[in-house]
């Protein structure tokens, strides 16, 4: 009886790990993930890109103060990612669960500090709060990124949905009466942390690798889901990211020139940009409600770049009259391109088994770096050449040309990829289409052979694992890794969470003394030739 109860518990845990829970439970957990992460994204929009923090009689100095705080926070995100990369080369990083609560409280207190400092014109406090925000928001962003990357493929649309909810909060909160908007800004980070902690605790009951666990006599330790995984930054799809970042840079450059010094026009320009973001997000999500189609980053990218090009052309053709609409299109597209960067990093982290602490720190850093450079360069161009019709025509024309050539390059890349994929599918189908006589002949031929390639592979894996002291579970995971399988695939085959597979992979890397999957495969091949 006890054994059957134990098996029942294991089966329930396996179903929960694979997302086979009742639909009501899945919807509730998806709701928590979407709302919790949306609270964090909306905090950044409301604090730095809305008039919520401005005093009632907002002056130019107040908008400049907010702008400086925004620039400092973006630079801090880049610095944080560089520190993570540097420290990871020396030792394994572990982030305790208490760090996220401290980060959430620090963000809330910094919002209070910014609201006071802008009114008191205390630039030192604004800069200090910007530094705190850059580090702490990145840390909470990594936590939500890890949650996305460890889920099934169907969780990816939730990334877009969370930003859509964040856009709606941006549009609604500033219009609430009295001090309610500032109170909301202060409470959003803590609320985001509370929802993340609730979700992580539930998942920790299924797989103990969610939070870091120290090694003991009863079992091995765990780095936690944020630090577990590969620390090879070169695995990230830099080519795809560069295309998105170039378009993001163009949008932020044009917007910075239009704004001039300060955020005096933030209420109209960014408001319209967020509306454009919400429209693009809705266009991306609507096809998903009509069937079991997946979210295509390439198709959404083409839609977003098209919005950018239309905005640039509107500014060139209509001049000052087209700045309001054209600027909103350009700014909104630049905002949503950042969502696509986050989505690409999520997919890469999920498929390549990267450490979320590394991948999402880098992802947020490249976004912040591009936003920072685009805005700063735009300010410099505005100071040197002004923001007249000729300057805008030159910048918008150059932007349209760059976007056109990038669209052509990406279209050819997608076509080549589709042709290769179709060719591979055709080859697979040809191999599987075997007549009954041919199948029988192949079986006779296989029986006459002393050992198949798969049998040789199994024996080679077993002897390699025994020689390097791998446990039974680590040997199973290593067998899939040696065949080139991804971590989500291994998790599905072994009926465990991706976080559990990441933990086993980390232990395998430590025992073998390698730092990446490619190093592991090279070592395995070299060992086979020596044997």
Protein Blocks (a to p, Z undefined) as FASTA:
>chain_A
ZZmmmmmmmmmmmmmmnopacfklmmmmmmmmmmmmmmmmmmmmmmmmccklpcfklcfk
lmmmmmmmmmmmmmmmmmmmmmmmmmmmmpccdddfklmmmmmmmmmmmmmmmmmmmmno
paklmmmmmmmmmmmmmmmmmmmmmmmmmmcfklmmmmmmmmmmmmmmmmmmmmpghjll
mmmmmmmmmmmmmmmmmmmmmmmmmpmklpccdddfkbccdebjklgccfbfklpcfklm
mmmmmmmmmmmmmmmmmnmgajklmmmmmmmmmmmmmmmmmmmmmmmmnmccdcdfklmm
mmmmmmmmmmmmmmmmnommlmmmmmmmmmmmmmmmmmmmmmmmmmmmmmnopafklmmm
mmmmmmmmmmmmmmmmmmmmmmmnopafklmmmmmmmmmmmmmmmmmmmmmmmmmmmmmm
mmmmmmmmmmmmccfklmmmmmmmmmmpmbdfklmmmmmmmmmmmmnopafklmmmmmmm
mnopafklmmmmnopafklmmmmmmmmmmmnopabfklmmmmmmmmmmmZZ
